[in-house]
Amino acid sequence: MQSRARVCHTNPGISCGDCRLGELCLPIALDAQEITRLDEIVKRGRALSKGDYLYREGDVFNAIYAIRAGSFKTFKSTWEGDEQVTGLFLPGEIVGMDGISSNRHGNSAIALETGSFCEIPFHQLEELSARIPSLQGRFFRLMGQEIVKDQQMLTMLSSNDAEERVAALLLSISSRNHRRKLSATQFRLPMTRAEIGSYLGITLETVSRVFSRLQKQNILTVDNKEIHVLDMAALKGVARVKPADC
């Protein structure tokens, strides 16, 4: 069983019940029979290359997507034709819920690297959730987490300075890695400096200056996209968050 779980992210034959990301995704708290019913509607193990679209802004909403491997960003196009990054999604996380309210996606989602995902047709998920209360509850909690995340992002962009924003993003990636049982102190940034700037509402040059300052303060080391957090407490201090918030 353990050897199967280790290759879950690339093996389309692995079921929801055996997936090592199950505790982060929809199957949590489901029994074996319920997971079997969920397996019947999930289209799993589909792959995308870097730069491939998962869906485009304005596309009809048909499904939500559970990331199995790689990372994805969401973005909107501005009136000027620029790209405004709106989200970062890592393995075990659900993307695509922006289309639920209007039946069309309000953002585009694109692969930042080679990755794979499970496609969950939404109407079938709705029907199944009506018969499985624990699945419905889990999905509602995921929606609630997205709302809280959006509110936190708006608060950060309205009140935090550039260093706080960059530090908060690094802490977010760190904690999300930890939940996936990966290193919380050494990880690779999925986004470029320009994408980070777009996401955080600051310039590319400011992002680079913040990383340089954090290195000079011996809070972290940066090697292109490779991050090594040397002083987690200090990083939390820069982000002005309590330890329990990360």
Secondary structure, 3 states (H helix, E strand, C coil): CHHHHHCCCCCCCCCCCCCCCCCCCCCCCCCHHHHHHHHCCCEEEEEECCCCEEECCCCECCEEEEEEECCEEEEEECCCCCEEEEEEECCCCEECHHHCCCCECCCEEEECCCEEEEEEEHHHHHHHHHHCHHHHHHHHHHHHHHHHHHHHHHHHHHHCCHHHHHHHHHHHHHHHHHHCCCCCCEEECCCCHHHHHHHHCCCHHHHHHHHHHHHHCCCEEEECCEEEECCHHHHHHHHCCCHHHC
